[in-house]
């Protein structure tokens, strides 16, 4: 697996260092070089890349503001001489932060981390072949779908038929199994578009649940098999029939 890379930095010397390191890593392929963030935006409008080596302090538009403009972000490795931007960078979900000047060994570690995340992105939804022991489910039939959840800088593989419900916390979501949860920096709507609608249903602006774990419904409260009580939102009454016939 190879990764197409863009170098975005206003310093020619930084380009020289990264180019030298790129030549030593077989899975990194140079896609282009840009010296201004605005130039980078134009390049990305015409070219697909998997990874950007991104400087922060650049004229007119700095690297982090450039990153915020991207709707579909490639993987990002920050390359900066200033360590004070690290926290803000990781809040923007960058893959790694290289503090200039960095040695090849550190560059290679960041590149391997990006390669691993690239592989996970390409397999965000995978299927396990029939024959594995799984509980029967109307939506999963003979296959058990799985999903990667990014939590605490790790990608964790979870089986959909073991997820009880998802709870929105602003720009974060709690993904609940029976008695534990993972916190991930995503919106509930992004999960709603990804999860199979035959099994997962939005019951409230803050909750999506797995129908197979509904125990009973009383009034506007849904009781799950593990004892959890979830509210049925007033704008989601139409899903009641769907739940009762699950």
Order of alpha helices (4+ residues) and beta strands (2+ residues): beta-alpha-beta-alpha-beta-alpha-beta-alpha-beta-alpha-beta-beta-beta-beta-beta-beta-alpha-beta-beta-beta-beta-beta-alpha
